[in-house]
Amino acid sequence: NAVKRSKPLKRKPKSSASKRTSEAGGTSSRTRTRKTTNPRGAMVKKVDAVFSQYVRLRATDETGHGECYTCGSRRHWSEVDAGHFMSRACMSTRWHEDNVMFQCKRCNGFRSGEQFLFARNLDAQFGEGKAEELFRLSKQTRKWTRAELEQMYHHYKRLVDELRSSKGL
């Protein structure tokens, strides 16, 4: 049941401004997004960075080397990740110290965090049920305020500075 038209539909021609931006490799007016500043988002990134340093430094010796939480390989703290048992997308456990460990890039990235081994090691280190506890906690909704994020940033910044000076790194 197609509708028959007496005249074909006419398309609006592109405006000259959108033609110029398209030709120059820019975005058209339809796809352009408004740039906004998000001070809370910027603070989340700062906390992520300093928390990652803290997690990696706390697991090292005086030479800056530590063992991957899941495979045991020795690496320098600057060459590893702060691997999360429960994803960083779960804000309630994103900066939980038991949820994040010193993890080599192979295990954390290429092997998707080795979650099974991670859970087994958590239970061995903290007691049976720790992985399940973190799993349940990760399902809770949590939105951190800017003030809480700033407080967390300063707390972990101080700990990183203390670790660096005590280990001579």
Salt bridges, closest charged atoms under 4 A:
ASP48 OD2 - ARG88 NH1 3.60
ASP48 OD2 - ARG94 NH2 2.54
ASP61 OD2 - ARG74 NH2 2.81
ASP81 OD1 - LYS105 NZ 2.75
GLU97 OE1 - ARG58 NH1 3.83
ASP98 OD2 - LYS130 NZ 2.84
GLU114 OE2 - ARG111 NH1 3.39
GLU132 OE2 - ARG136 NH2 3.62
GLU133 OE2 - LYS130 NZ 3.38
GLU148 OE2 - ARG142 NH2 3.25
GLU150 OE2 - ARG146 NE 3.13
ASP161 OD1 - LYS157 NZ 3.55
GLU162 OE2 - ARG158 NH1 3.18
